[in-house]
Amino acid sequence: VAEGLSLTIVLVDNHGYGSIDGLQRSLGTPSFVNRLRHRDPATGRTDGPFVALDFVAHAAAMGASAVLAHDAVGVRDALAARGGGVRVIVVPVDPERRRVPNFDGWWDVPVAEVSGRAEVRAARETYEAALAKRPYVRTSVAPDGGAT
C-alpha cells in the first residue's frame, strides 16, 4: 500500500498454521502450537475456541481494499472485480476439513525421539522406517562433517 503497488492477496484463514498442523498430525504428533486458539482457563492449554481475527478490517486499516469470500463463487467474483491498489480477499476455511491428499514426496519433519505418549513413540518408529528408505537423507553427521 505504501509503495502504491497493485496486487491481489488471497488470504486463506484456517485459524493458524493449518498446513503445518495437518502435517504434524499426519505424522502422529498431536497438534502443538499451530492453531490460533484461546487458552482454556480450566486446563491451561491453548485448546479453547479459535481466536476470531477480522482480517478484512485489518487489511482495510492498513489501506487495502478487502472483501470476505465464503465460497468459490465469492472468490471468483472478487478476483474478477476491477480496481487498482492492494486488494485482499479473505477466505475462511474449516481447519478440520481434509487437506491435500498424501503423495510420494518427502518433507522431513522428525517426530520426537522421546515421549511418554505411546502414539508419538509409534509415530517415531514409522518416521524412522520412512527415513531408512531415503538413502539421500543424512541421518547424522560425523565430527568431520561427513554423513554417517
LUMLUM-403847 format. One line per 2 residues: number of its first residue (from 1); their letters; for each residue z, y, x of N, C-alpha, C. Coordinates in steps of 0.2 Angstrom, whole numbers, plus 2048, in hexadecimal, padded with zeros to 3 digits. Layout:
! residues N
NUM	A	Z:Y:X:Z:Y:X:Z:Y:X | ...
! end
This chain:
! residues 148
1	VA	800:7FA:804:800:800:800:800:806:804 | 804:806:809:805:80C:80E:7FE:80D:812
3	EG	7FA:808:813:7F4:809:817:7EE:80A:812 | 7EF:80A:80C:7EA:80C:807:7E5:806:807
5	LS	7E7:800:808:7E2:7FA:808:7E2:7F8:801 | 7DC:7F4:800:7DB:7F1:7F9:7DC:7E9:7FB
7	LT	7E0:7E6:7F8:7E1:7DF:7F8:7E5:7DC:7F2 | 7E3:7D6:7F1:7E7:7D2:7EB:7EB:7CD:7EE
9	IV	7F1:7CD:7EC:7F6:7C8:7EE:7F8:7C4:7E8 | 7F7:7BD:7E8:7FA:7B9:7E3:800:7B6:7E5
11	LV	806:7B8:7E2:80C:7B6:7E4:80F:7B0:7DF | 80F:7AA:7E2:811:7A4:7DE:819:7A4:7DE
13	DN	81C:7A5:7D9:824:7A5:7D8:826:79F:7D6 | 828:79B:7DB:82B:794:7DA:833:794:7DC
15	HG	836:79A:7DC:83D:79B:7DC:840:798:7E3 | 83C:79A:7E8:83E:798:7EF:838:796:7F3
17	YG	83A:791:7F8:835:78F:7FC:833:788:7FA | 82F:788:7F4:82D:782:7F0:82A:77C:7F4
19	SI	825:77E:7F8:821:779:7FC:826:776:801 | 82A:77A:805:82F:777:80A:834:773:806
21	DG	836:775:800:83B:771:7FD:838:76B:7FA | 832:76B:7F8:82F:764:7F6:82E:760:7FC
23	LQ	82C:762:801:82B:75E:807:832:75B:809 | 837:75F:80A:83D:75D:80B:840:757:807
25	RS	83F:758:800:841:753:7FC:83C:74D:7FC | 836:74E:7FD:832:748:7FE:833:744:804
27	LG	837:746:809:839:743:80F:840:73F:80E | 843:740:808:849:73D:806:84F:741:808
29	TP	84E:748:80A:854:74C:80B:855:750:805 | 85B:751:802:85C:755:7FD:85A:75C:7FE
31	SF	859:760:7F9:857:767:7F9:85D:76A:7FD | 85A:76F:802:85F:772:806:85D:779:807
33	VN	85F:77E:804:85E:785:805:857:787:805 | 853:784:800:84C:786:7FF:84B:789:7F8
35	RL	850:788:7F4:84F:78B:7ED:854:791:7ED | 851:796:7E9:855:79C:7E9:859:79C:7E2
37	RH	85F:799:7E3:864:798:7DE:86A:79C:7DF | 86E:79D:7D9:874:7A0:7DA:879:79B:7DC
39	RD	87F:79D:7DF:884:799:7E1:888:797:7DB | 88A:791:7DA:88E:78F:7D4:895:790:7D6
41	PA	899:794:7D3:8A0:795:7D5:8A4:78F:7D4 | 8A2:78A:7D0:8A6:784:7D0:8A5:77F:7D5
43	TG	89F:77F:7D8:89E:77A:7DE:89D:77E:7E4 | 89C:784:7E4:89B:788:7EB:894:787:7ED
45	RT	890:783:7EA:889:781:7EC:884:786:7E9 | 87E:786:7EC:879:78B:7EA:875:786:7E5
47	DG	878:784:7E0:874:77F:7DB:875:782:7D4 | 876:789:7D4:877:78C:7CD:870:78E:7CA
49	PF	86F:792:7C6:869:794:7C3:865:797:7C8 | 85E:797:7C7:85A:79B:7CC:85B:7A2:7CB
51	VA	85A:7A5:7D1:85B:7AD:7D1:855:7B0:7CE | 855:7B4:7CA:850:7B7:7C6:84D:7BD:7CA
53	LD	848:7BD:7CD:845:7C3:7D1:83F:7C5:7CD | 83F:7CC:7CC:839:7CF:7C8:834:7D1:7CE
55	FV	830:7CD:7D0:82B:7CE:7D5:826:7D4:7D2 | 824:7D4:7CC:820:7D9:7C9:823:7E0:7CA
57	AH	829:7E1:7C8:82D:7E7:7C9:82D:7E9:7D1 | 82F:7E4:7D5:82F:7E5:7DC:829:7E7:7DF
59	AA	823:7E4:7DD:81D:7E6:7E0:81B:7ED:7DE | 81C:7EF:7D7:81B:7F5:7D5:81F:7FB:7D8
61	AM	826:7F9:7DA:82A:7FE:7DD:827:7FF:7E4 | 823:7FB:7E7:821:7FC:7ED:81A:7FF:7ED
63	GA	817:801:7E7:811:804:7E6:80B:800:7E5 | 80C:7FA:7E4:806:7F5:7E2:806:7F5:7DA
65	SA	800:7F3:7D8:7FF:7F2:7D1:801:7EA:7D0 | 804:7E9:7CB:807:7E2:7CB:807:7DF:7C3
67	VL	805:7D9:7C3:805:7D6:7BC:808:7CF:7BD | 80A:7CC:7B7:80D:7C6:7B6:807:7C1:7B3
69	AH	806:7BC:7B6:801:7B7:7B3:804:7B0:7B2 | 805:7AE:7AC:809:7A8:7AA:804:7A2:7AA
71	DA	7FE:7A2:7AB:7F9:79D:7AA:7F3:79E:7AE | 7EE:799:7AE:7E8:79A:7B2:7E4:79F:7AF
73	VG	7E4:7A0:7A8:7E0:7A6:7A5:7E3:7AC:7A7 | 7E9:7AD:7A8:7EC:7B3:7AA:7EB:7B5:7B1
75	VR	7EA:7B0:7B5:7E9:7B1:7BC:7E1:7B3:7BD | 7DD:7AF:7B9:7D6:7B1:7B9:7D5:7B8:7B7
77	DA	7D8:7BA:7B1:7D7:7C1:7AF:7DA:7C6:7B4 | 7DF:7C5:7B7:7E2:7C9:7BC:7DD:7CA:7C2
79	LA	7DB:7C4:7C4:7D6:7C5:7CA:7D0:7C8:7C8 | 7CD:7C8:7C2:7C7:7CB:7C0:7C8:7D3:7BF
81	AR	7CE:7D5:7BE:7CF:7DC:7BC:7CD:7E0:7C2 | 7CA:7E6:7C1:7C8:7EB:7C6:7CD:7EF:7C8
83	GG	7CD:7F2:7CE:7D1:7F7:7D0:7D2:7F6:7D8 | 7D4:7FB:7DB:7D5:7FB:7E2:7DD:7FB:7E3
85	GV	7DE:7FB:7EA:7E5:7FB:7EC:7E8:7F4:7EC | 7EE:7F4:7ED:7F2:7EE:7ED:7F3:7EB:7E6
87	RV	7F1:7E5:7E5:7F2:7E2:7DE:7F6:7DC:7DF | 7FC:7DB:7DB:800:7D5:7DC:7FF:7D1:7D5
89	IV	7FE:7CB:7D6:7FE:7C7:7D0:803:7C2:7D1 | 808:7C2:7CC:80E:7BE:7CD:80D:7B8:7C8
91	VP	80E:7B2:7CB:80D:7AC:7C7:813:7A7:7C7 | 817:7A8:7C2:81D:7A3:7C2:81B:79C:7C1
93	VD	81E:798:7C5:81C:790:7C4:823:78D:7C4 | 823:787:7C1:829:783:7C0:82A:77F:7C7
95	PE	82F:780:7CA:831:77D:7D1:831:776:7D1 | 832:773:7CB:833:76C:7CB:82C:768:7C9
97	RR	827:76C:7C8:821:768:7C6:81E:765:7CD | 81A:760:7CB:818:75C:7D1:814:760:7D6
99	RV	815:75F:7DC:811:763:7E1:80B:760:7E3 | 808:762:7E8:802:75F:7EB:803:758:7ED
101	PN	7FE:754:7EB:800:74C:7EC:800:74B:7F3 | 803:745:7F5:803:743:7FC:7FC:742:7FF
103	FD	7FB:743:805:7F5:741:808:7F7:73E:80F | 7F1:73D:813:7F3:739:819:7F4:73E:81F
105	GW	7F5:744:81E:7F7:749:823:7FE:748:826 | 800:74B:82B:807:74B:82E:809:751:82F
107	WD	80F:753:82C:813:759:82E:819:756:830 | 81B:757:837:821:754:839:827:758:837
109	VP	82A:756:833:831:759:830:836:753:831 | 83A:753:836:83F:74E:838:844:74E:832
111	VA	847:749:831:84C:748:82C:852:747:831 | 858:749:82E:85E:749:832:85F:742:835
113	EV	861:742:83C:863:73C:83F:86A:739:83D | 86E:73E:83B:875:73B:839:876:73E:832
115	SG	879:73A:82E:87B:73C:827:87F:737:824 | 884:73A:820:888:735:81C:885:733:816
117	RA	87F:735:814:87C:733:80E:877:72E:80F | 877:728:80C:873:722:80D:86C:724:80C
119	EV	86A:728:807:863:72A:806:860:72E:80B | 864:732:80F:861:736:815:860:731:81B
121	RA	865:72C:81B:864:727:821:85E:723:820 | 85D:721:819:857:71D:818:850:721:819
123	AR	851:728:817:84B:72C:818:84A:72D:820 | 84F:72D:824:84E:72D:82B:84B:727:82E
125	ET	84C:721:82B:849:71B:82D:841:71C:82C | 840:71E:826:839:71F:823:835:724:828
127	YE	839:729:82A:836:72E:82E:834:72B:835 | 839:728:838:838:725:83E:832:720:83E
129	AA	832:71C:839:82C:717:838:825:71B:838 | 825:720:834:81F:724:834:81E:727:83B
131	LA	823:72A:83E:822:72D:845:81F:728:84A | 821:722:849:81F:71C:84E:818:71B:84D
133	KR	815:71C:847:80E:71B:846:809:721:849 | 80C:726:84B:809:72C:84E:80A:72D:855
135	PY	806:729:859:807:729:861:806:730:864 | 803:734:861:802:73B:864:807:73F:863
137	VR	80D:73D:85F:812:742:85E:818:740:863 | 81A:745:867:81F:743:86C:825:742:869
139	TS	829:73D:86B:82F:73C:867:835:73E:86C | 834:73F:872:839:742:876:836:745:87C
141	VA	83A:749:880:837:74C:886:83B:74A:88C | 838:748:891:83C:746:897:83E:74C:89B
143	PD	843:74C:8A0:845:752:8A3:83F:755:8A7 | 83A:752:8A9:834:755:8AC:82F:758:8A7
145	GG	831:758:8A1:82D:75B:89C:827:756:899 | 827:750:89C:822:74B:899:825:747:893
147	AT	820:745:88F:822:741:889:825:73A:88B | 82A:738:888:82D:731:889:82B:72D:883
! end
